[in-house]
Amino acid sequence: MEMLSGAEMVVRSLQDEGIEHIFGYPGGSVLDIYDAIFQSSDIEHFLVRHEQAAVHMADAYSRTTGKVGTVLVTAGPGATNCITGIATAYMDSIPLVVLSGQVPTNWIGDDAFQETDMIGVSRPVVKHSFLCRTAQEIPIAIKKAFYLASTGRPGPVVVDLPKDVQNPLLKFPYEYPESVELRSYSPTLRGHKGQIKRALAALLGAKKPVLYVGGGAVISNASKQVTELAEKLNLPVTNTLMGLGAFSGTHKQNIGMLGMHGTYEANLSMHNADLIFAVGARFDDRVTNNVEKFCPNAKVMHIDIDPTSISKNIHVDLPIVGSVEVVLQQMLDLIAETQASNDGEKIAHWWKQIEEWRAKECLAYQPSNSHIKPQQVIEELYKVTNGDAIIASDVGQHQMFAANYYPFKEPRQWINSGGLGTMGFGLPAAIGCKIARPDKPVCCVTGDGSIQMNIQELSTCMQYNIPIVIVLLNNRSLGMVKQWQKMFYGGRQSHSYMDSVPDFVKLAEAYNHIGIKVDKIEELQPALERAFELKERVVFLDVAIDPEEHVYPMQIKFGSMEDMYLSKTEKTDA
Amino acid sequence: MRSIISVLLENESGALSRVVGLFSQRGYNIESLTVSPTNDKTLSRMTITTEVTDLASLEQMMKQLHKLVDVLRVSELTEGAHVERELMLIKIRTITNEAREEVKRCSDIYRGQIVDITQNLYTIQLSGICSKLDAFISTIEETSEIVEVVRSGVCGIARGEKALRG
């Protein structure tokens, strides 16, 4: 059998797992692993400028491809810098393996230099974690880590690797396991037949059904099944922020995003529905508004691979535990088998109602002569990219504008931190997307607050020549915070105004990128066109937008789903 | 309402902290927790007693426990016939003969055992359901000074065929 050191085992295990790209930052506790990487040509390593960004890159790489993202960092600060990234992935169920260095085993607990209890610190935000106490444990721990990260409800897994365990001088027999089995872990993939039958019967009998599609449909690659089911039964479909693209945003049955900044038609359809079919969604508080007033007349059905998501926030009448893709396929097979169909007339009546709500055009806005509206920027971005770009968003108003004004045609086209809402996600995420899909145009939509949280990654772009387009919606303030302060805090803008934003054009140029300032509406389209024509360069568009613009619709706190502000002056009747 | 949850989990370092972490992270309370390896040394058996507001939160708690990768089985004991026991060691200061006799008498009534004696101290071992141990403490408190009390927390098992096995 081949003899390898612990450090070599780490690298070989990654190779044997089929890992092609890894994001990381070296340091004392992982020098041996980095040395092993240096001597291996199979894995491409990307050196970041901050470990948090490495995790976001791996995360977005995973969101774009469905593969597991891989990160390598050193002990102590290297490891703790990853925590925000790991928590981001955890909240959105993204499969990651984070390999962290650790002080030698005999120093653990001694407050050694750069010692942190990474297993302890990361525990609340990982799916599982491993501490390897011997080199021989490494291949099996890494195999288990990738298995756990990618199966069931995916999530991040940490593998902590003490320095002595990596010792390049001590060699042990190496074998990478073909497969692993854990007696305490067996996620349910197939749905209960009886439940599926009952769910289908309920769908066929419903007068006012809504298909509520979340991130689980993206993760389980169920876009085809979702679309087929929706089309077969002529169901209105609403996507969550995490589900955008799972059902095409350009499909006529798409009624838009739901929830806090969802469309009028999506939120009213939910509120008035008699049947809600939740598919890989988790009734997040940003969706339901006040749970006491949630969809009073609806029977709720729910497919989720994670039983804890079912009946957590909202009581579910008909639960189905399983993978969205598998369960929906079972349901489609049942439809084909029984030649089932629903009452077209009842559904037509429901659609008529929905079309009336849709006619309100809740996303319409007032263009202005003096200011560029953020909505215009996203609409123009859609036109210039033909709706085909991967959009990696940061967090804030710009995120909601991108979600509502760029109809995503495909799953894995919209990359954002939905659950944790991590500012600083966008730029490293865009880099991860571009590495995963060099063939696709990748655009980071960001704000002047968010971009400055991980702006150092412009340097990573420079080093590896990763040509992304950055569209900064610059309102010189923390827009979403300011919107809340204007609406609910008497307009007191406590620390949400940034009078000292840098000259982003010069900043981009400092990193040898192209910076373009856009102040006037007529400059917008040519600037965007130029940005996407320059395929070999990073282009940073600093777009000055109307600083007073708010995101609407917006649900009214403590209300039901249908209670919304529709503009600064208008709200729903309730 | 009071619940007793039995958990069968991998006997591995970190497994206990994951369970305890889950409780604090999700805002669940733990009234008592006992854990020890089973006859199969690769497994640990844990008994958790907790207060829950309703059945839905109990169900959510059990699902969350089951979601932990280390956990094999989870079951609730109070919904069926079960046996629960807690062990208490209690050290009592007994200066007079009279007090010593009173402690001995109480201990006998509660079917306790005196496991250590010094000139002025009796240490008594007592097992039973929580309320029995509580009652013993209040009885003793009336006549003697309690020096220290250590209680194991509840251990529980289902009656009959029902079993939690790997």
Interface residues (C-beta under 8 A of the other chain):
Chain A: I119 G120 R123 P124 K127 H128 S129 L131 L148 L182 R183 S184 Y185 D306 P307 T308 S311 K312 H315
Chain B: L9 E10 S13 G14 S17 R18 G21 Q25 A56 E59 Q60 K63 Q64 H66 K67 V69 D70 V71 L72 G166
